[in-house]
Amino acid sequence: MPDPISWQYSWPYLATALVFGYLLGSIPFGIVVTRLAGKTDPRKSGSGNIGATNVLRAGGKGLAAATLLGDMLKGTVAVLAAGIYGPDPSIMAGFGAFIGHLFPVWLKFRGGKGVATYIGILLGMSFVGASVFGAVWLAMAAIFRFSSLAALVAVCCVPVYLYVTGNVQIAEFFAILTFLIIFKHRANIGRLLSGTESKIGNKG
């Protein structure tokens, strides 16, 4: 492999990693699993989102778990596969997977909110960071019973943890992903502020 320090030689690897990650991330597992099971398309029920939370409403716990696993794995596979060529391709592949999930070309750029793929990318880069996410999510969910709030607080804690522990480059990367997740959750934030957000266990 050419010297990765030189942009002249490294950009093809980074571009390939980005495209690879995007194509992997754009696989809409929420739609795939519900169609295979003969269930309602998640885009036509609940919030209209293709993520695991809405698949739970459209197809039940089993399909929601399959969606969650699929959306996580595409992030993990992207960063680990590209990581063979170095940390920079790994980050680019992870970013591509995340953007692919949020804005899949196959669905007119209307994808999920990114939390599961975020977790998958984090698992591939920092298992302890993923553990921090999980601990914060569980604590917030237990106290407030809002999945969206738990996710938002958890994703905000991850870059802080990574920065404090000295993983500055990865912390900056996850800070960008966190900003995008907050943007995708703007409707949830509005409902949280107005007191109309559904709690965990509610059908609505």
C-alpha positions in Angstrom: 0.0 0.0 0.0 1.4 3.5 -0.8 2.4 5.8 2.0 -0.9 6.9 3.7 0.6 10.2 4.8 0.7 11.5 1.2 -2.7 12.8 0.1 -1.7 12.1 -3.5 -1.7 8.3 -2.8 -4.2 8.1 0.1 -7.2 9.9 -1.4 -8.2 6.9 -3.6 -8.4 4.7 -0.5 -10.3 7.4 1.4 -12.8 7.9 -1.5 -13.2 4.2 -1.9 -13.8 3.8 1.9 -16.4 6.6 1.8 -18.3 5.0 -1.1 -18.1 1.5 0.4 -19.4 2.8 3.7 -22.2 4.8 2.0 -23.4 1.8 0.0 -23.3 -0.4 3.1 -25.0 2.1 5.3 -27.8 2.8 2.8 -29.2 -0.8 3.1 -32.6 -0.1 4.6 -32.8 -3.1 7.0 -36.1 -1.8 8.5 -37.8 -2.1 5.1 -36.0 -5.4 4.1 -37.0 -7.3 7.3 -40.6 -6.1 7.3 -41.0 -7.0 3.6 -39.5 -10.5 4.1 -41.9 -11.0 7.0 -44.9 -9.7 5.1 -45.5 -6.9 7.5 -46.5 -3.3 7.0 -43.8 -1.0 5.5 -42.5 1.1 8.5 -42.8 4.2 6.3 -46.5 3.7 6.3 -47.1 3.5 10.0 -46.2 5.3 13.2 -43.6 8.0 12.7 -42.8 6.8 9.1 -39.2 6.2 10.1 -37.3 3.1 8.9 -35.4 2.5 12.2 -35.9 -0.2 14.8 -38.2 1.9 17.1 -40.8 2.4 14.3 -40.4 -1.2 13.1 -41.4 -2.3 16.6 -44.7 -0.6 15.9 -45.1 -2.1 12.4 -43.7 -5.6 12.9 -43.1 -6.4 16.5 -40.1 -7.1 18.7 -38.4 -9.7 16.6 -38.3 -7.6 13.5 -37.3 -4.5 15.5 -34.4 -6.5 17.0 -33.3 -7.7 13.5 -33.5 -4.1 12.2 -31.4 -2.8 15.2 -28.8 -5.5 14.6 -28.6 -4.9 10.9 -28.3 -1.1 11.3 -25.6 -1.6 13.9 -23.6 -4.1 11.9 -23.4 -2.1 8.8 -21.5 0.6 10.8 -19.3 -2.0 12.5 -18.5 -3.8 9.3 -17.7 -0.6 7.5 -15.1 0.6 10.0 -13.5 -2.8 10.6 -13.2 -3.6 6.9 -11.7 -0.2 6.0 -9.6 -0.3 9.1 -7.4 -2.9 7.4 -6.0 0.1 5.4 -5.5 2.4 8.4 -7.5 4.7 10.8 -8.3 7.3 8.2 -10.0 5.0 5.8 -11.9 3.5 8.8 -13.2 6.9 9.8 -14.2 7.7 6.2 -16.0 4.3 5.9 -17.8 4.9 9.2 -18.8 8.4 8.0 -20.0 7.0 4.7 -22.1 4.3 6.5 -23.7 6.9 8.8 -24.6 9.3 5.9 -25.8 6.3 3.9 -28.2 5.4 6.7 -29.4 8.9 7.2 -29.7 9.8 3.5 -30.0 6.6 1.3 -30.2 7.3 -2.4 -32.6 4.4 -2.8 -35.2 6.0 -0.6 -34.9 9.5 -2.0 -32.5 10.4 0.8 -35.1 9.7 3.5 -33.4 7.4 5.9 -33.3 6.6 9.6 -32.1 8.8 12.5 -28.7 7.2 12.9 -28.6 6.0 16.5 -28.1 2.2 15.8 -25.5 2.9 13.1 -23.8 5.3 15.4 -23.6 2.5 18.0 -22.2 0.1 15.4 -19.5 2.5 14.3 -18.6 3.2 18.0 -18.4 -0.6 18.6 -15.9 -0.9 15.8 -13.7 2.0 17.1 -14.1 2.0 20.9 -15.8 -0.8 22.8 -15.4 1.1 26.0 -17.0 4.2 24.3 -19.9 2.0 23.3 -20.2 0.7 26.9 -20.4 4.4 28.0 -23.2 5.0 25.5 -25.1 1.9 26.7 -24.8 2.9 30.4 -25.9 6.4 29.8 -28.8 5.3 27.6 -30.0 2.7 30.1 -29.8 5.2 33.0 -31.7 8.0 31.2 -34.3 5.5 29.8 -34.9 4.1 33.3 -35.3 7.6 34.8 -37.3 9.4 32.2 -38.8 6.6 29.9 -38.0 8.5 26.7 -36.0 6.6 24.1 -35.2 9.7 22.2 -34.0 11.6 25.2 -31.9 8.7 26.3 -30.3 8.5 22.9 -29.6 12.2 22.6 -28.0 12.4 26.0 -25.9 9.3 25.3 -24.6 10.6 22.0 -23.6 13.9 23.6 -21.6 12.0 26.3 -19.6 9.9 23.8 -17.5 12.6 22.2 -16.8 14.1 25.7 -15.6 10.7 27.0 -13.5 10.1 23.9 -11.9 13.6 24.2 -11.2 13.3 27.9 -9.5 9.9 27.4 -7.2 11.3 24.7 -8.9 10.0 21.6 -9.1 13.5 20.1 -9.5 12.6 16.4 -12.2 10.0 17.1 -13.9 12.4 19.5 -14.1 15.1 16.8 -15.5 12.5 14.4 -18.2 11.5 16.8 -19.0 15.1 17.6 -19.9 15.5 13.9 -22.1 12.4 14.0 -23.7 13.6 17.3 -24.6 16.9 15.6 -26.3 15.1 12.7 -28.2 12.9 15.1 -29.5 15.9 17.0 -30.5 17.4 13.6 -32.4 14.2 12.7 -34.1 14.2 16.1 -35.4 17.8 15.9 -39.0 16.7 15.7 -38.5 14.5 18.8 -36.9 17.5 20.6 -39.9 19.6 19.8 -42.2 16.9 21.2 -40.1 16.5 24.3 -40.3 20.3 24.9 -44.1 20.3 24.4 -44.6 17.2 26.5 -46.1 15.1 23.7 -43.2 12.6 23.0 -44.2 9.0 23.5 -42.6 7.1 26.4 -41.0 3.7 26.2 -43.7 1.1 26.1 -46.4 3.3 24.6 -48.0 2.3 21.3 -48.2 5.9 20.0 
